Amino acid sequence: MILADCHNHTSFSSDSIAPMESMIERAVSLGLKTICITDHMDYLFPKQYDMSFVFDVDTYFDKLDECRMRYGNTIEILSGIELGLRNEPDIRPLCVDYYHELAGKYPFDQLIGSTHVLEYIDPYYPEYWHTHSETEGLRAYFESILENIRHYDMFQVYGHLDYLVRYLPGKTKDYPYSDYLDIIDEAFRLLIAEGRGIELNTAGYKYGLAYAHPRPELLVRYKELGGELLTIGSDGHAPEQLAYDFARARELLLSLGYRYYTVYRKCKPEFQPL
């Protein structure tokens, strides 16, 4: 069984209003043994949007300590953060330095690296697709992932690979993954060589897609290349989204030949049976 949700958000994230206590209580009610709270830190998020996606990390750890005192006998509460990695040449060095400082200063159990912004635009919004075809947008997205792996070394797991498919302007919400396999393979090889992993992010199911992130073919490819480090997260922003479709995710992973998933404690991977 999957007993750890390693990617979720609370009111410390700009796009969630969920108190940390509510997420933990939901996790307990679902029978989870571990929750890693990974709030958003998107340093230098584009100013044209109303959300900053930064939070006071000291206050976060104070709240985490309070919750550990209150719930620690019933569930393991791990510290985490989701870093918004930027690939724009003028932004990237500033983000690398800032995230290195965060990683060195605070005792995070897990740091997720994710791509949320392309060319100073959040592709969640239609404006990005006014000037990019689906092919152009997806290639820029996968290329940014590869470049981010090359330049950022403070994260353990790359988050929600291929999540951009959620926001494609076409109706099918699908993509010819083989068109980008050269980039994806190189990204996987780099992660594997550096002892870093990816996640199975079940929010794809929540958004009505036929698959979680990344799609099954990419999970197969990651495994073929020797990838073993795979965390599982709902990317939940509200209690009812926690552990979303974890039973379905487990069946998928078992069908693909996976037998373990990963939980990070003090930035070190530990394997858990499916």
C-alpha positions in Angstrom: 0.0 0.0 0.0 1.0 3.6 -0.5 1.1 5.1 3.0 3.0 8.3 2.3 1.9 11.4 0.5 5.1 13.2 -0.4 3.7 16.3 -2.3 1.0 18.5 -0.9 0.3 22.1 0.0 -1.1 24.2 2.8 -1.9 27.8 3.3 1.8 28.6 3.2 1.3 28.2 -0.5 -0.3 31.1 -2.4 -2.7 28.8 -4.1 -4.0 27.0 -1.0 -6.1 28.1 2.0 -5.8 24.8 3.8 -4.5 25.0 7.4 -1.6 22.6 8.0 -3.7 20.9 10.7 -6.5 20.1 8.2 -4.1 18.4 5.8 -2.6 16.3 8.6 -5.9 15.4 10.1 -7.1 14.2 6.7 -4.0 12.1 6.3 -4.6 10.5 9.6 -8.2 9.7 8.7 -7.0 8.1 5.5 -4.7 5.8 7.4 -1.5 7.4 6.0 1.7 6.8 8.0 3.6 9.7 6.6 2.9 13.2 5.1 5.6 15.5 3.7 4.3 19.0 3.4 5.9 20.7 0.4 4.7 24.2 0.1 5.5 26.4 -3.0 8.6 28.5 -3.1 8.7 30.1 -6.6 11.3 32.8 -6.1 10.9 35.7 -8.6 7.6 34.5 -9.8 6.4 36.8 -12.6 5.1 40.1 -11.2 2.1 40.2 -13.6 0.3 37.6 -11.5 -1.3 38.3 -8.1 0.4 35.4 -6.3 3.9 35.6 -5.0 4.5 31.9 -4.2 7.0 32.6 -1.5 6.5 32.0 2.2 8.2 32.7 5.6 10.2 29.5 6.1 10.9 30.2 9.8 7.1 30.4 10.4 6.6 27.3 8.4 9.0 25.3 10.6 7.4 26.8 13.7 4.0 25.5 12.6 5.5 22.2 11.6 6.9 21.8 15.1 3.5 22.6 16.6 1.9 20.0 14.5 4.5 17.4 15.3 3.9 18.0 19.0 0.1 17.6 18.4 0.0 14.8 15.9 3.4 13.2 16.1 2.1 10.1 17.9 -0.3 9.3 15.1 1.6 10.2 11.9 5.1 11.1 10.7 5.2 14.7 9.5 8.2 15.4 7.2 9.4 18.8 6.1 9.5 19.7 2.4 9.4 22.4 -0.2 8.6 22.7 -3.9 11.1 24.9 -5.6 10.0 26.7 -8.8 13.1 26.3 -11.0 13.6 29.1 -13.6 15.6 28.6 -16.8 15.7 32.2 -18.1 19.4 33.2 -18.2 19.0 36.4 -16.2 16.8 34.7 -13.6 18.5 31.3 -13.2 21.7 32.4 -11.2 19.6 34.4 -8.7 17.3 31.4 -8.2 20.2 28.9 -7.9 21.8 31.1 -5.2 18.6 31.6 -3.3 17.6 28.0 -3.3 21.1 26.9 -2.3 20.8 29.2 0.7 17.4 27.8 1.7 18.7 24.2 1.3 21.7 24.9 3.5 19.9 26.8 6.2 16.8 24.7 6.9 16.5 20.9 7.7 14.2 19.9 4.9 13.5 16.2 4.5 12.7 16.6 0.8 13.1 19.3 -1.8 11.1 19.0 -5.1 12.3 20.8 -8.2 9.5 21.8 -10.6 9.0 23.9 -13.7 6.1 26.3 -13.4 7.2 29.2 -15.6 8.4 29.4 -19.2 9.8 32.5 -20.7 8.6 34.7 -17.8 5.0 33.4 -18.3 3.0 30.9 -16.3 1.6 28.6 -19.1 -1.4 27.9 -16.9 -2.7 31.1 -18.4 -3.9 31.3 -22.1 -1.6 34.2 -22.9 1.3 31.7 -23.2 -0.5 29.8 -25.9 -1.3 32.9 -27.9 2.3 32.9 -29.1 3.2 29.2 -28.8 1.9 26.1 -30.6 1.4 23.0 -28.5 4.6 21.5 -30.0 6.6 24.7 -29.3 5.3 24.9 -25.8 6.0 21.3 -24.9 9.5 21.4 -26.4 10.3 24.5 -24.4 8.9 22.8 -21.3 11.0 19.6 -21.6 14.1 21.6 -22.6 13.7 23.7 -19.4 13.5 20.5 -17.3 16.8 19.3 -18.8 18.5 22.6 -18.3 17.2 22.9 -14.8 18.6 19.5 -13.9 22.0 20.6 -15.2 22.0 23.9 -13.2 20.2 23.1 -9.9 21.6 20.5 -7.6 19.8 21.1 -4.3 16.6 19.1 -5.0 16.1 15.4 -4.7 13.1 14.8 -6.9 11.8 16.5 -10.1 8.1 17.2 -9.8 5.1 16.4 -12.0 7.0 15.7 -15.2 4.7 16.4 -18.2 2.2 18.4 -16.1 2.0 21.0 -18.9 -0.4 18.7 -20.7 -3.1 20.0 -18.4 -2.9 23.4 -19.9 -2.6 22.6 -23.6 -5.2 24.6 -25.5 -6.4 21.6 -27.5 -9.3 19.5 -26.3 -7.5 16.2 -26.2 -5.1 17.1 -23.4 -2.6 14.6 -24.7 0.7 14.8 -26.5 3.0 12.6 -28.7 5.6 11.9 -26.0 7.9 10.1 -28.5 8.5 13.5 -30.2 10.3 14.6 -27.1 11.9 11.4 -26.0 15.4 12.5 -26.9 15.2 15.3 -24.3 13.3 13.2 -21.7 15.9 10.4 -22.0 18.7 12.8 -21.4 16.9 14.3 -18.4 16.3 10.8 -17.0 19.9 9.8 -17.5 21.2 12.9 -15.7 18.9 12.4 -12.7 19.8 8.7 -12.4 23.5 9.4 -12.7 23.2 12.1 -9.9 21.2 9.8 -7.6 18.1 11.9 -7.9 14.5 10.8 -8.7 11.1 11.7 -10.1 7.6 11.6 -8.7 4.4 10.0 -9.6 2.0 12.9 -9.2 -1.6 11.8 -9.1 -3.0 15.3 -9.8 -3.3 14.3 -13.4 -6.2 12.0 -12.4 -7.7 14.9 -10.5 -7.6 17.1 -13.6 -9.5 14.4 -15.6 -6.5 13.1 -17.6 -6.2 9.4 -18.4 -2.9 9.3 -16.6 -1.0 10.7 -13.7 2.3 12.6 -14.2 4.3 11.4 -15.9 2.4 9.2 -18.3 2.9 5.4 -18.0 5.2 5.2 -21.0 7.6 7.6 -19.3 7.5 5.6 -16.1 8.5 2.6 -18.1 11.3 4.4 -19.8 12.6 5.8 -16.5 12.7 2.2 -15.2 14.4 0.9 -18.4 17.2 3.4 -18.0 17.8 2.3 -14.4 15.6 4.7 -12.5 14.5 3.5 -9.1 13.8 6.6 -7.0 10.1 7.4 -7.3 8.1 9.3 -4.7 4.3 9.5 -4.8 2.3 12.7 -4.2 -1.2 13.9 -4.7 -0.1 17.6 -5.1 -3.2 18.2 -3.0 -4.1 21.8 -2.2 -7.1 20.9 0.0 -7.8 18.0 2.5 -10.1 16.2 0.1 -7.4 16.0 -2.5 -4.9 14.3 -0.3 -3.8 10.8 -1.5 -5.9 11.3 -4.6 -6.4 8.0 -6.5 -3.5 6.4 -4.7 -5.1 2.9 -5.1 -5.1 3.5 -8.9 -1.5 4.7 -8.8 -0.4 1.6 -6.9 -2.1 -0.7 -9.4 -0.4 1.2 -12.3 3.0 0.9 -10.7 2.7 -2.8 -10.0 1.5 -3.4 -13.6 4.7 -1.6 -14.8 7.0 -3.8 -12.7 7.6 -1.4 -9.8 7.6 -2.9 -6.3 8.8 0.0 -4.2 8.3 3.7 -3.9 10.6 6.2 -2.1 10.3 8.4 0.9 13.0 11.0 1.7 14.0 11.6 5.3 16.8 14.2 5.8 17.2 14.2 2.0 18.1 10.5 2.0 15.9 8.0 0.1 14.3 5.1 1.8 12.4 2.4 -0.1 8.8 1.4 0.9 7.0 -1.6 -0.4 4.0 -1.0 -2.7 
